């Protein structure tokens, strides 16, 4: 799959603006297949700053006025990681998801850009890498969400008072100890199959530290889920940190590494999510047993 990047430049007064569009043809095709090709530009034309809770990256977020898309500032490391695996991402979405119809909960990425400006009077300048992704909670009323990684280490978040409270794994475990989360057989099987497919793909591109974002829509009595933040690759420095902690070579007792391999992360992630949601057997399950 050939990568076609488009660079644009224009000027307004004393300020020059630049925009580089990555994988322009592939993203255009992907947006059309997802039914948002014609409305994409008009949606991006009007955005608001979106203050998120629970995240630690400090990234800038914007939400389009129609709430269909989120715009996220990403680091150069994240940009390089996505560009390096973009072809495999498109192959997975086009060949496996669209053509073969396998279930997925991978959050859809609709665009990748590098934008900037320079003012020749003030000397001010800026460059920023951004991606545009679907808003998982579009057309849903979500007041409470959970960012789940399958770990209970430092995974507790206090209330913030924001419109959408984002909690973590420890909060969910605390909640389900009193009020379990029940799923029908078909829903649980679909979620399990989706996580199997998506995490297998993420292992293939050497990615870990992703999350399952879970939102609760009380008005529709629905749970909305999607895998997000799948840009952190298992680089040599993370492999070294993991090996040092496991070996205890710097003295003291051996410790469980805070950074684990994509295969280990996948195993822990799927096992934890499976425990978080309880399946309710139906008539056919009982009959089969």
Secondary structure as UniProt FT lines:
FT   STRAND          6..12
FT   TURN            13..14
FT   STRAND          15..21
FT   TURN            22..23
FT   HELIX           24..33
FT   TURN            34..35
FT   TURN            37..39
FT   HELIX           40..44
FT   STRAND          47..49
FT   STRAND          61..64
FT   TURN            65..66
FT   STRAND          69..74
FT   HELIX           76..91
FT   HELIX           92..99
FT   STRAND          109..119
FT   TURN            120..122
FT   STRAND          125..134
FT   TURN            136..139
FT   STRAND          142..148
FT   TURN            153..154
FT   STRAND          165..167
FT   HELIX           169..176
FT   TURN            177..178
FT   STRAND          181..184
FT   HELIX           185..204
FT   TURN            205..206
FT   STRAND          211..217
FT   TURN            218..221
FT   STRAND          222..228
FT   TURN            230..231
FT   HELIX           236..247
FT   TURN            248..250
FT   HELIX           262..276
FT   STRAND          277..280
FT   HELIX           283..288
//
